[in-house]
Amino acid sequence: MELSWLNTFLTAAQCGNFRKAAELLYISQPSVTVHIKQLENELGVQLFERDKKKMRLTEEGKRYFEHAKRLIEIYQSGLDDLQSFKQGYTTKLSLAISPLLVDTILPFVLKTYLNKNPQVEVSVKIVESTDIEATVLNEEVDLGLSCLNTVHSDLVCEQLYSHKVILVTSNDGLDFVDEEAVLTSNFLLTHNHHAYWDNLCRLVKRNYPSAKMMKVSQVHITKKFIMEGLGVSFLPLCTVRKELLEGRMIEVPCNTIELPQANTYAVMKFQHTKQRKFLEFLLNYQL
């Protein structure tokens, strides 16, 4: 069996048309027909039903489609692994990282890790904390860095950091900023973190019933809105440290609202050497 037959079969099945498949594969339409016929002879089944107007997979064709896709994936995975080995990589580490953590010094930490561990090939997925548990559970990644705890029995969850949450506003050059004035004269941008906002919103409303709120789901968008004067927010200190140091934001002292903590967790299905070594390196830094 030739891999080219499988590739032609998958392309034709997805297109539903031999002519379109030929165009995508840069081969002639008769070649597509030959590949399909050779594969059908090899398998001993008919893969497509053909008439003048339509072409569709037979029951056997639908059944074989997933097998053919896996064969191609295994072949491609082998090529990718060999290419990585030729480039000097001996270990692969895949990470799922919450978007919120990208706004910390984590990118710098990751860069430092790669410089010190050139043999490790790292891939990163940016995944919402609410979806990291499933991503790790399905073994799409080796390790998740999440803002949410998990109690799933098949997963290991370790708290890595606890971050102070502060109220921040844009720096308008004022000598004094007051909690009440800030919260009652601006939109409070909420729900940019998955853990603490529901309770915090209740506390704000209880103390400042006139406070207006606007949901903004991403931290980096929240920060842009704040610096444009569109509102204020309660954010983990680790996500606004740079803006505070540069004077683009200022912290507003809170005396009537008990501020929460924002935690970072490592989520794993397996505690293999590559996961443990990365976490040991990560804990040398304070995000």
Buried (B, 14 or more C-beta within 10 A) or exposed (E): EEEBBBBBBBBBBEBEBBEBBBBBBEBEBEBBBBBBEBBBEEBEBBBBEEEEEEBEBBEBBEEBBEEBBEBBEEEEEEEEEEEBEEEEBEBBBBBBBBBBBBBBBBEEBBEBBEEEBEEBBBEBBEBBBEBBBBBBBEEBBBBBBBBBBBEEEEBBBEEBBEBEBBBBBBBEEEEEBEBEEBBBEBBBBBBBBBBBBEEBBEBBEEBBEEBEBBEBBBBBEBBEBBBEEBBBBBBBBBBBBBBBEEEBBBBBEBEEBEBBEBBBBBBBBEEEEBBEBBBEBBEEBEB
